[in-house]
Amino acid sequence: MPTLEPDAQAVLDAAIKAGAPPVEMLTPAEARAMVKARRAALNQPIPFVAEVRNLTAQGPGGPIPLRLYRARMVEELPSQPCLMFFHGGGWVFGDLDTHDITCRNLANAAGCTVISVGYRLAPEHKFPAAFDDSVAATQWVAANAEELAVDPARLAVGGDSAGGSLATTVAMDAVRRDGPQLTYQVLIYPVTDLAMMEESYRTVGEGYLLTAASMVWFRDHYLRNAEDVKDWRASPLQAPSFAGLPPAYVVTAGCDPLCDEGAAYAKVLEKNGIPVTYRHRPGQMHGFIGMSGFIKAADEVVADIGQALKTVWKTA
C-alpha cells in the first residue's frame, strides 16, 4: 500500500483512535452528524476574508442557499473574478459550513470572490437534484453578476470529490446551453465515473478515510437506479463529448480510491484538446484539502490553485 505523508498519517491515526464507525454503517442523518462533529473537533483557525454573506438563488426544487466570500472589498475591486464552489460529501452530506474554511482559503489564495452552493442532498433528493441546483445557482450568479459585483467574463467552477463531479458537469451543461461562459474548472479529487471500475478502488479501496465500500454507499443513496451510472451528469467520464470545456486544474491523491478516475479524466480532457494542469499527491488521502493547518499539502495545493486562477484571470 502507498505510504502516507507523516502529517496525513497523523490525521488518519487520530480518526482511527476516535473510533468513528464506517460511513456505510450509518444512516444519512447519523453520517451528517458525525461529519459536523468531526469538523468541529478539528478546531481549525478561521481565516479572515474581507466579506462573508449568505445569499439565496431560486432553483428547480426551491431556494438554494449560497455563501459569498470576498478576499477584497468591492470598493477596492469593483468587478471581481468568481469561483463557484460545490462541496464534497458524496451528495449525501456536506454543506456551506463544512467547507467554510476551504472557501475562505480559496478566496484568499486567488484574490477573488468564491460563492459556495448548498445544493439539495440525497437520499431525500435523488439524482439529478444536486446537478440541477448546481446549474441553477451558476446561471443565477451569471445573470446577477453586476448586482453581486462579479465579472461574468471571469467565472469559474470548482469543487472537491462529489463537488468536483458537479463542477465539471456544470461546465458541460454550460457548453450545451451556450452559456454561461466559464473560464476554468478546479477539480479536487473528483468523482468522474460511478461505474467504479478503476484499479485504485482495489489497490487503495480500504484503510483510508474514504473506502470503496463507502463509495458504494454514497452511490446507492444518490442514484435512482443502475442506469443512472451511465448518465454523464453522474459519471462525466462517460460523457459523449468534451468539446468546448474550459481549461482544468485536476488534483488527485495516491491513497484515495478516486485517484485513477481523476487521472483518467485529466487524460481524456487533454486528449480532447482541453488544457489541463494535473497535480498528483502520492502521499495524501481523500479529503486532505480541508485539513489546512494539519496537512501541509492542503495549503500547498490551495496556493497552487490560487495561482492557476490568477493566471487564467490575469489578476495580481
Secondary structure, DSSP 4 states (H G I P E B T S, - for coil): -PPPPHHHHHHHHHHHHHTPPPGGGS-HHHHHHHHHHHHHHH-------SEEEEEEEEETTEEEEEEEEESS-TTT-SSEEEEEEE--STTTS--TTTTHHHHHHHHHHHTSEEEEE----TTTS-TTHHHHHHHHHHHHHHHTHHHHTEEEEEEEEEEETHHHHHHHHHHHHHHHHT-S---EEEEES----TT--STHHHHSSSSSSS-HHHHHHHHHHH-SSGGGGG-TTT-GGG-S--TTPPPEEEEEEEESTTHHHHHHHHHHHHHTT--EEEEEEEEEETTGGG-TTT-HHHHHHHHHHHHHHHHHHT--
